[in-house]
Amino acid sequence: MTTGSIKDRLPAPGGPLPHLVSTAPFNPQSAEDLTEAQRNLYLASQWRLMWWKFKRHRLAVASGAILIVLYAAIAIVEFLAPYNDQTINIDFIRAPPQSVHIFHEGRLTAPFVYGLSYKLNMDDLKREYTDDTSKRYPIRFFCRGDSYRFWGLIEGDLHLVCPAHDGTLFLLGTDRLGRDMLSRMIYGGRISLTIGLIGISISFVLGIIIGGLAGYYGGKFDMITQRAIEVIQSLPHIPLWLALSSIMPPNWSPLLVYFGITLILGLMDWTGLARAVRSKLLSLREDDYVTAAQLMGASTGRIVFRHLVPGFMSHLIASATITIPSMILGETALSFLGLGLRPPITSWGVMLNEAQNINVVALYPWLMLPVVPVIIVILAFNFLGDGLRDAADPYH
Amino acid sequence: MLRYIVRRVLIMIPTLVITSMLIFTVMLLPPSDYFETYVAEMQAQGERADMSRIEFLRKEYGFDRPVVERYFLWISGFVRGDFGYSFEYEMPVRDIVGERLALTMLVSFCTIIMTWIVAFPIGIYSATRQYSWGDYGLTFLGLIGIAIPHFLLALLFMYFANVWFGTSIGGLMDPVYFNQPMSWDKAKSILEHLWIPVLIIGAGGTGKMIRRIRANLLDELQKQYVVTAKAKGLSPRKALLKYPLRMSLNFFISDIGDILPAIVSGAELTAVVLSLQTTGPLLLRALQSQDMYLAGSFLMFLACLTVVGVLISDIALGFLDPRIRLSGGSVK
């Protein structure tokens, strides 16, 4: 700006300075008054604040959505899977994945797969499957297929997708018995996903009770639990899991083995939570409201589990979420080594057990596909846990 | 400092005692013992086991004595360097364990070093350039390392090493060198084979380490003293390296205590897939055949390995951070 322009806008020497006076009414409390948005923020409950904060973590929200879909899916696996998990197709052993086509001879058609023609290569005794483009098998939707017992209770045969009546539909190939990999992966999810959940429930309960009492009482009880936690944490988990699961008698029913494995996974995992609960309680128990509750005659159990623990429940849930993946991985590892779940139970680990040697990687790579849901679930839990942890303390 | 070390070592003793009891209990839990399994196996094959010999062996190993006495026999032997006798291999556990344990330690040690070397710069990079593409990419890579099961990574490595380099990477050395005395060739062979298991085992730990360094450093960088330092004109590099980094270094050391058990675990799994000459495959076999002294001693060794590792990291931490050795982590 040049000096000339300023001079132009200045009043003449001695003249009045021009100024503006607003005629609008003035609210002297305008500085303290809250806008609508601010009032909402201040009046929002803790859980609402957490939700707002959680929503900002996009990846966590997406992961949460994926997990909800997956867990909803395990309720209806019988319907979602094209085949039963134990349906054996003796003519299609280790068949490669069939791809879905929607164009046939340049024309758009309903989705279909080509037939598989099978030839045994006599030189290396390898089964070779090729697409037989003369045969087309349209995929059926909402159709009658393999019959099953829904949750082992209700008879049914309705599927979301089924192969054509005389055709096949192996979207992810078949295993060494000719069982459809996709169906087995869907069924396996029921086991693999719940194992983490049940395991974490066990360790959650143990962690809160043991950690809660240790933190509240302190003293000798605390001392003993601290040592026990140290011992368990300093032991390498997998060897101990191996030892524990080799205890399970081989004649146990698959269901019993399943609960045995979850118990083993849960028993080794509560230490982290117990520590978190303990250290929180050590500082919280000095607060005034605890003294007040004591004076009013509340029992220890009531003070700890009614007043103290709910105060940092959100933290606990967040840290529990982060430990679920280790359980899922633990099950996979145990089953992979043949010490975990055993067929006929189908879990992702059991399926990976068949992908154990290097031939699989070279010749039948689709047998390794169960690792894909494992990775997705573990990543999702990690992101979700991150988001929950950030949101757990919304006042921060 | 000396007092701190002494106290820390003294705390270690009850830890090890409880651990040994736990392991012994686990070993005793199976409803049958090795001899019963053995007899059943022989009978299944249509052969008759020599019952008098088995009775003799049972007596020899004290299977007829009370549990507590057997525990003390085992643990007192363990302390003296007599680790019991393997039923299956029919030789003292010490002769079987020797080299394998040394190799396990070597693999674990190298894995920790690798974890440090990789995670440290990446963690700092991620923390100082939060929410940049580099940060996202590296964080994602670390997460993938956590999410892929070790054994699958091992399989893939084995396959691609074979396809791309035409080498077989199973084992920790050329088979001819195993059980041979140490020599230059053997050391070379081990070094050639070592990097793959180290990479595989370290993948998960490195991922975790990166995330924790990042989180810790970010916490530290937000503190007021950093703001003050910057406001007073300290160069950005110095404002990072002088205090915040040193603060997060503490945790870096203490975290070894957390990841060491995981590394040993991962090493066991990977060892089974890659058939490394470490404790993993043998431990698995011993557990399956209920070869209890071999399995028990193995577990005890692994436990000692981790407990001592944690001890070392604690002592290093005490050197680094006087607050820890002075307050001594006292229990309220």
Chai-1 contact restraints between the chains, C-beta under 6 A:
chainA,res_idxA,chainB,res_idxB,connection_type,confidence,min_distance_angstrom,max_distance_angstrom,comment,restraint_id
A,E230,B,T15,contact,1.0,0.0,6.0,A-B,restraint_1
A,V231,B,T15,contact,1.0,0.0,6.0,A-B,restraint_2
A,V231,B,I18,contact,1.0,0.0,6.0,A-B,restraint_3
A,V231,B,T19,contact,1.0,0.0,6.0,A-B,restraint_4
A,S234,B,T306,contact,1.0,0.0,6.0,A-B,restraint_5
A,S234,B,V307,contact,1.0,0.0,6.0,A-B,restraint_6
A,S234,B,V310,contact,1.0,0.0,6.0,A-B,restraint_7
A,L235,B,A303,contact,1.0,0.0,6.0,A-B,restraint_8
A,P236,B,P261,contact,1.0,0.0,6.0,A-B,restraint_9
A,P236,B,V264,contact,1.0,0.0,6.0,A-B,restraint_10
A,P236,B,S265,contact,1.0,0.0,6.0,A-B,restraint_11
A,P236,B,L302,contact,1.0,0.0,6.0,A-B,restraint_12
A,P236,B,T306,contact,1.0,0.0,6.0,A-B,restraint_13
A,H237,B,S265,contact,1.0,0.0,6.0,A-B,restraint_14
A,I238,B,S265,contact,1.0,0.0,6.0,A-B,restraint_15
A,I238,B,E268,contact,1.0,0.0,6.0,A-B,restraint_16
A,I238,B,L269,contact,1.0,0.0,6.0,A-B,restraint_17
A,P239,B,E268,contact,1.0,0.0,6.0,A-B,restraint_18
A,P239,B,L299,contact,1.0,0.0,6.0,A-B,restraint_19
A,P239,B,L302,contact,1.0,0.0,6.0,A-B,restraint_20
A,L242,B,L287,contact,1.0,0.0,6.0,A-B,restraint_21
A,A243,B,V26,contact,1.0,0.0,6.0,A-B,restraint_22
A,A243,B,L287,contact,1.0,0.0,6.0,A-B,restraint_23
A,S246,B,L287,contact,1.0,0.0,6.0,A-B,restraint_24
A,I247,B,L29,contact,1.0,0.0,6.0,A-B,restraint_25
A,I247,B,P30,contact,1.0,0.0,6.0,A-B,restraint_26
A,P249,B,P31,contact,1.0,0.0,6.0,A-B,restraint_27
A,L282,B,K332,contact,1.0,0.0,6.0,A-B,restraint_28
A,L329,B,P149,contact,1.0,0.0,6.0,A-B,restraint_29
A,T332,B,P149,contact,1.0,0.0,6.0,A-B,restraint_30
A,A333,B,L269,contact,1.0,0.0,6.0,A-B,restraint_31
A,F336,B,F151,contact,1.0,0.0,6.0,A-B,restraint_32
A,I358,B,M158,contact,1.0,0.0,6.0,A-B,restraint_33
A,I358,B,Y159,contact,1.0,0.0,6.0,A-B,restraint_34
A,V361,B,L155,contact,1.0,0.0,6.0,A-B,restraint_35
A,V361,B,Y159,contact,1.0,0.0,6.0,A-B,restraint_36
A,V371,B,L152,contact,1.0,0.0,6.0,A-B,restraint_37
A,I375,B,A147,contact,1.0,0.0,6.0,A-B,restraint_38
A,I378,B,A147,contact,1.0,0.0,6.0,A-B,restraint_39
A,L379,B,L143,contact,1.0,0.0,6.0,A-B,restraint_40
A,L379,B,A147,contact,1.0,0.0,6.0,A-B,restraint_41
A,N382,B,L143,contact,1.0,0.0,6.0,A-B,restraint_42
